[in-house]
Amino acid sequence: MRPGSVALLAVALWLAAAAAAVAKPLDLVAAIPVGAEPLGLALAADGSVLVVAAGEKALYRIDTALPSGPAVTGRLDLAAEGRLNHVVVAPGDGTAYVSASIAGQVLAVPPALSAVAARIKVGAFPQGLALDGDRLYVADSGDGTVAVVDRQKGVLVAELDGGDRPQTVVVDRQAGRLILVKSTTRSLWLFNLTDNQQAGRWDNPAFVRPMDLAVLADGSTLLVDAGSSQVLHLGPDGSTRATIALDDPGCADCGEFTPLAIALSADRGLAAVASRNGALSLIDVATDRLILSRRVGRDLRGVVFDRAGRLVATSFAENRVIVVEGGRP
């Protein structure tokens, strides 16, 4: 083969690879009406998605795998419990835990969503939740504590000093630590899971308004920063490895993002970010590369991947749950 032909072949192969790497658009699968102000959501043990309607004070189950399309398949009225915030699901027994902010309680709800099985008293205005086996950690933003709950006994066993208005807690099992995201002090606080003692603090100058965090397989983390509209890839010591902007030429109407939540795909290869401008952003974790950002709703507050790899997000301003697919190269 002539040298020129070799060069042309190489260019053709490069163009083909580049075309294959172009992200597919995000296609709307469903926009499901739920109660007022859908906020937190979590993947349930059976593969459905549980959604907290904070304003309506109810917990919804959405089955995204129905042949007829995603739909609401369950609802638990929690009006008597006051305003709600977030939800996590224990992978072993499928119990859902919902933070009831005004009541200062965490509600334990069985998988059937039949009734509240237990009301666990914690601190004032509980918000973020995180699980580590039989331990449940609760960020009590009203009194500056992190409640440690024994799930089996349903009781508070310890309170950690969370400083001013703790909001988000994330368990890093590999490093044996709890990470407390502090938007008010622009820092992350670390606690040992073994003895609940504070183990350090990350005061990174890149932090503007840190909001949510995802722990990666190598011990590093992805931090959503609402103040800078960026995602920071942090090393295990809290230093910045990479900064990922969410601006995308394909989303000309996106405006200011203000990202609030992040979720990882099952293989941890993709990260999804939900922002208040109504956009979902997809990030390739291995390369710290933004794949795309697209508006799919208004004022997104939470996001998860379902078992099929589709994105499920809460559209707070529209009282809907948005299900989309695509976006992968």
C-alpha positions in Angstrom: 0.0 0.0 0.0 1.3 3.4 -0.9 2.3 5.8 2.0 -0.4 8.2 0.9 -3.0 5.5 1.0 -1.8 4.5 4.5 -2.3 8.0 5.7 -5.7 8.3 4.1 -6.7 5.0 5.8 -5.5 6.2 9.1 -7.5 9.4 8.8 -10.6 7.4 7.8 -10.2 5.1 10.8 -9.7 8.2 13.1 -12.9 9.8 11.7 -14.8 6.6 12.2 -13.7 6.3 15.8 -14.5 9.9 16.4 -18.0 9.4 15.0 -18.5 6.3 17.1 -17.5 8.3 20.2 -20.2 11.0 19.6 -22.7 10.9 22.4 -26.2 9.9 21.6 -28.8 12.5 22.5 -30.8 12.2 25.7 -34.3 10.9 24.7 -37.3 11.5 27.0 -38.8 8.2 28.0 -41.4 9.6 30.5 -42.4 12.6 32.5 -44.4 11.2 35.4 -46.6 13.5 37.5 -46.1 13.0 41.3 -46.9 15.1 44.4 -45.7 18.6 45.1 -41.9 19.3 45.2 -40.3 16.0 44.4 -36.8 16.1 46.0 -34.8 13.1 47.1 -34.9 9.7 45.3 -33.2 6.3 45.6 -33.0 3.0 43.8 -35.1 0.4 45.7 -34.0 -3.2 46.3 -36.5 -4.4 43.6 -35.2 -2.0 41.0 -38.0 0.5 41.3 -37.2 4.1 42.2 -38.5 5.7 45.5 -39.2 9.4 45.3 -39.9 11.9 48.2 -42.5 14.5 47.4 -41.4 17.0 50.0 -44.3 19.4 49.7 -47.1 16.8 49.4 -45.4 14.8 52.2 -45.6 11.4 50.4 -43.3 8.7 49.2 -43.8 7.3 45.7 -42.7 4.2 44.0 -42.0 4.4 40.3 -41.4 1.2 38.2 -39.2 2.2 35.3 -39.2 -1.3 33.8 -42.9 -1.8 33.0 -43.6 -2.9 29.4 -46.0 0.0 29.0 -43.5 2.5 30.2 -42.4 4.0 33.6 -45.3 4.6 36.0 -46.2 5.2 39.6 -46.9 1.8 41.2 -47.1 2.8 44.9 -47.6 5.7 47.2 -47.5 6.2 51.0 -49.2 9.2 52.5 -46.9 10.8 55.1 -48.8 14.0 55.6 -48.9 13.5 59.4 -45.1 13.4 59.5 -44.5 17.0 58.3 -42.2 18.1 55.5 -39.9 15.5 54.1 -36.4 15.7 52.5 -34.4 12.7 51.4 -34.5 8.9 51.2 -32.0 6.0 51.2 -32.7 2.3 50.9 -30.9 -0.5 52.8 -29.7 -2.9 50.1 -30.1 -6.0 52.4 -33.7 -5.8 53.7 -35.0 -3.0 51.4 -36.1 -0.7 54.2 -36.4 2.9 53.1 -35.3 5.7 55.5 -36.9 9.1 54.9 -35.8 12.3 56.7 -38.7 14.2 58.2 -37.3 17.6 58.7 -39.9 19.4 60.8 -40.5 16.4 63.1 -36.8 15.9 63.6 -37.2 12.2 62.8 -36.2 9.5 60.3 -39.0 7.3 59.2 -38.3 3.6 58.5 -40.6 2.3 55.8 -40.8 -1.4 54.7 -40.4 -2.3 51.0 -44.2 -2.7 50.5 -44.7 1.0 51.5 -47.5 -0.2 53.7 -47.0 2.1 56.7 -44.3 3.7 58.8 -42.6 0.9 60.7 -40.6 3.1 63.0 -40.0 6.8 63.8 -36.4 7.4 65.0 -35.7 10.6 66.8 -32.6 12.4 65.6 -31.5 16.1 65.6 -33.2 19.2 64.3 -34.1 19.4 60.6 -32.6 16.2 59.3 -31.6 16.3 55.6 -28.9 14.0 54.0 -28.7 10.3 54.8 -26.0 7.7 54.3 -25.9 4.0 55.1 -23.0 1.8 56.3 -24.3 -1.7 57.1 -26.5 -1.4 60.2 -25.5 2.2 60.8 -27.5 5.1 59.4 -25.9 8.6 59.4 -28.1 11.6 59.3 -27.1 15.3 58.7 -29.1 17.4 61.1 -28.7 20.9 59.7 -30.9 22.5 62.4 -28.6 21.8 65.3 -25.2 21.1 63.6 -24.9 17.4 64.4 -24.6 14.2 62.5 -26.8 11.5 64.1 -25.6 7.9 64.2 -28.5 5.4 64.2 -28.4 1.7 64.9 -30.8 0.4 62.3 -31.6 -2.9 64.0 -32.5 -1.3 67.3 -34.0 1.8 65.7 -32.3 4.2 68.2 -29.8 7.0 68.2 -26.4 5.8 69.4 -24.2 8.8 68.9 -24.1 12.4 67.8 -21.1 13.9 65.9 -20.2 17.6 65.8 -21.2 18.7 62.3 -20.6 22.4 62.8 -22.8 24.9 61.0 -25.7 23.4 59.1 -24.4 20.0 57.9 -26.4 19.0 54.8 -24.9 16.0 53.0 -23.2 12.8 54.3 -21.5 10.2 52.2 -19.9 6.9 53.3 -16.5 6.1 51.9 -16.2 2.4 52.9 -12.9 1.8 51.2 -11.2 4.5 53.2 -13.2 3.7 56.3 -14.6 7.3 56.7 -17.7 9.4 56.6 -17.5 12.5 54.5 -19.6 15.5 55.6 -20.2 18.1 52.8 -20.3 21.6 54.3 -21.6 24.2 51.9 -21.7 27.0 54.5 -18.0 26.6 55.4 -16.8 25.6 52.0 -15.2 22.4 53.3 -15.5 18.7 53.7 -15.2 17.1 57.2 -14.0 13.5 57.7 -14.9 11.1 60.4 -13.7 7.5 61.1 -16.4 4.9 60.7 -14.9 2.8 63.4 -15.0 5.2 66.3 -16.9 8.2 64.9 -13.9 10.5 65.7 -13.2 13.4 63.4 -10.2 12.4 61.2 -9.6 15.6 59.2 -10.9 18.4 57.1 -10.5 19.4 53.5 -10.4 23.2 52.9 -9.7 23.3 49.2 -9.6 26.9 47.7 -11.5 25.6 44.7 -14.6 25.0 46.9 -17.3 27.6 46.5 -20.5 25.9 47.5 -20.0 22.2 47.7 -23.3 20.2 47.6 -23.0 16.5 46.9 -20.3 13.9 46.5 -19.7 10.5 44.8 -16.9 8.1 45.9 -15.0 6.4 43.1 -13.4 2.9 43.0 -9.9 4.3 43.4 -10.7 6.3 46.5 -11.0 9.6 44.8 -14.3 11.5 44.7 -16.4 13.7 42.4 -17.7 16.8 44.2 -20.6 18.8 42.8 -20.1 22.6 43.5 -23.2 24.7 43.1 -21.2 27.9 43.4 -18.9 27.4 40.5 -21.2 25.2 38.4 -18.5 22.6 38.2 -17.6 19.1 39.2 -14.3 18.7 41.0 -12.4 15.4 40.8 -10.6 15.2 44.2 -7.8 12.8 45.1 -8.0 10.7 48.3 -6.3 13.6 50.2 -8.9 16.2 49.0 -6.6 17.9 46.4 -8.0 18.7 43.0 -7.1 16.3 40.2 -9.4 17.8 37.6 -12.1 20.5 37.1 -15.0 19.5 34.9 -17.2 22.4 33.6 -20.8 21.6 32.7 -21.1 24.1 29.8 -21.9 22.3 26.6 -22.2 24.0 23.1 -25.1 21.6 22.4 -27.1 23.2 25.3 -27.2 26.8 24.2 -30.1 27.6 26.5 -28.7 26.0 29.6 -27.5 29.3 31.2 -26.2 29.0 34.8 -26.2 25.4 36.0 -26.1 25.4 39.8 -25.6 21.6 40.1 -27.0 20.0 43.3 -26.8 16.2 43.0 -24.6 13.5 41.5 -25.0 9.8 40.9 -22.8 7.0 39.5 -23.8 4.3 37.0 -23.6 0.7 38.3 -20.2 0.2 36.7 -19.0 3.6 38.0 -18.0 4.5 34.5 -20.5 7.4 34.2 -21.5 10.2 36.5 -24.8 12.0 36.2 -25.3 15.5 37.5 -28.6 17.2 38.2 -28.8 21.0 38.1 -31.2 23.8 39.0 -31.3 25.0 35.4 -33.1 21.8 34.5 -30.1 20.1 32.9 -28.7 16.6 33.2 -25.0 16.3 32.6 -23.1 13.1 31.8 -19.4 12.7 32.7 -17.0 10.0 31.6 -15.3 9.2 34.9 -12.1 7.6 33.5 -11.2 10.7 31.4 -12.9 13.5 33.5 -14.7 14.5 30.3 -18.1 16.1 29.9 -20.1 14.0 27.5 -23.1 16.2 27.3 -25.4 18.5 29.1 -29.1 18.8 28.1 -32.1 20.4 29.7 -34.8 17.9 30.5 -37.0 19.7 33.1 -37.0 22.6 35.5 -35.1 22.8 38.8 -33.7 19.3 39.1 -32.9 18.3 42.6 -31.9 14.6 42.5 -30.8 11.9 40.0 -30.2 8.1 40.0 -29.4 5.5 37.4 -32.0 2.8 37.2 -31.1 -0.9 36.5 -31.3 -0.4 32.8 -28.9 2.5 32.9 -31.5 5.2 32.3 -31.5 8.4 34.2 -34.3 9.2 36.6 -34.4 12.8 38.0 -36.8 14.9 40.1 -38.1 18.1 38.5 -38.9 20.1 41.6 -40.6 23.0 39.8 -42.8 20.8 37.6 -43.8 18.2 40.2 -42.6 15.4 37.8 -40.1 12.6 37.7 -38.2 12.7 34.4 -36.9 9.4 32.9 -34.4 9.7 30.0 -32.1 7.4 28.1 -29.1 7.8 25.8 -26.2 10.1 26.2 -23.6 7.3 26.1 -21.0 7.3 23.4 
